[in-house]
Amino acid sequence: MFPQGKISKYFMLIAAVILAGAGIWYFSRTASKPSTEKIQGAIGQRTVERNAQVTEAEVAVTPGSAPVAVKEFLNSKEFKKVAANPSFQALANNAAFANLISNQSFRNLAANQVFVSLVSNQSFMALTTNQAYQGLAGNQSFLALASNQAFLELAKNDAFKSLSANQAFQQLATNQAFLELAKNEAFQKMVANQAFRNLAANQAFADLMSNQSFVSLVSSGAAADLQGGARQQLANNLAYQNLAQNQAFMALKNNQAFAALAPNKVFQGLVANQLFQNMASNVVFQNLVSSQAFSQLASNQMFQQLIANQSFASLANNQAFFGLLNNLSFQALIANNSFRSLAANQSYQDLAANQSFLSLASNQSFQRLMSNLNFQGLLSNQAFANLMNMQNGLSYMRSGMQAAVKAE
C-alpha cells in the first residue's frame, strides 16, 4: 500500500500532464501559422526557378502528349548529353539536318569511323560544294563507277589524270562508235600492243582503213605473206593487185609495226570490224593513240576494263564527269583509303545522292557533331531510331531538347 501523501501527489502529476496537453492542443488549433521566412534557414531562403515547360507553339506538338517510351528516352542520360551539345543545338532547327537524321542510310553510316573521318576530310568538304560533283552525286552510273576497283586504281594514275584532261580523249569518249569498239575484246587486246599503237598513229594505215581492198587483204590473212615467201600467191590476190599502185600501201608494206601485226589473228579480225575502220580514219583517234598518256595506259588491264565499263560509257557524254576527273579535291579523295573502302558501301552510295547531306557536309557544326561520341551513340540507339520514324518524332525531340536545356 502506498502512503496517503504519495497517492495524492501522483494524482496531481497526472492531472497537470492532462491539462498541459489540452492547452497545447488548443493553441495549435487556434494560433495563426508562422511565416515561412521566420522558420527557414539561409539555404531555404534561396530562389529556385524551375521552368521546363515547353509551349505548343515552340515545338508544334501538345506538351506531355508524347508516348511513354518517348518520354523515357527524352529523359535519358544519352539524349540529355547530346541535347546539351552546342553543335546539336545549332543544327536542331536546320531542315537539312532534320531530314538527314531521319535517313536510315545516314544512321547506318554514323557509327562507321571511316565515314566519320571522311566528313572532316578537307578534300571531301571541298568536293561537296563542287557543282560537277553535286550534278553527278545522284547519277547511278557515277555511283557504280566510284565503287569500281579499276576506276579507283586508275584515278590515282598520273597517266590517267593526264589522259582525262586530254581533249582528244574527251572528244573520243563521247563518240558512240569508240565506246562500242572499246567493248570489243580484240580491240582491248590490240590497245595493249605497242606495234598496234605505232601503227594506229601511222597516216598510211589510217588512209588505207577506208580502202576495201586493204581491209580484205588483211582480214583474209594474206597480208601476213607480205614479208614471207609467198609472193606468187600475193601476185594473184585481187586485193593485193588493187593495192600495188597505192602509195600509202607501199609505204606501209615495209613498216615494222605492220609486219609484226599482219600475222596476228586478233588484228586481222579487228581490221574487218566496221567500227574499227571508222575509228582508224578518225583524226582524234589517231591523236589519242599516239599520245604518251594513252600509250602508258593502253597496256593497263584496269584501263581496258574501264573503257569497256557500261557506267563509264554512260558518263562519257557528261562534261561534269571530265570536270570532276580534273578536280584536285576529287583526285585527293580517290587516293584516300578511307574513301575507297567506303565507296562500295550501299548506305554511302544512297547518302552521296542526298541533297541534305551535301548541303551539311561543309557545315562546321555538323562536322564537330559527327566526331562527337555521344552523338554517334545516339544515332545507333534504337529508341532514337524509333523516335525519328514517328510522325511527330522531330517535334518531340526538339521539345525534349528544349526541356533538357532549360533544366540545366
Secondary structure, DSSP 8 states (H G I E B T S, - for coil): ---HHHHHHHHHHHHHHHHHHHHHHHHHHHS----HHHH--TTTTS---------HHHHSS-TT-S-HHHHHHHTSHHHHHHHT-HHHHHHTT-HHHHHHHT-HHHHHHHT-HHHHHHHT-HHHHHHHT-HHHHHHTT-HHHHHHHT-HHHHHHTT-HHHHHHHT-HHHHHHHT-HHHHHHHT-HHHHHHHT-HHHHHHHT-HHHHHHTT-HHHHHHHHTTGGGGGGSS-HHHHHT-HHHHHHTT-HHHHHHHT-HHHHHHTT-HHHHHHHT-HHHHHHHT-HHHHHHHTSHHHHHHHT-HHHHHHHT-HHHHHHTT-HHHHHHHT-HHHHHHHT-HHHHHHTT-HHHHHHHT-HHHHHHTT-HHHHHHHT-HHHHHHHT-HHHHHHHTSTTHHHHHHHHHHHHHHH-
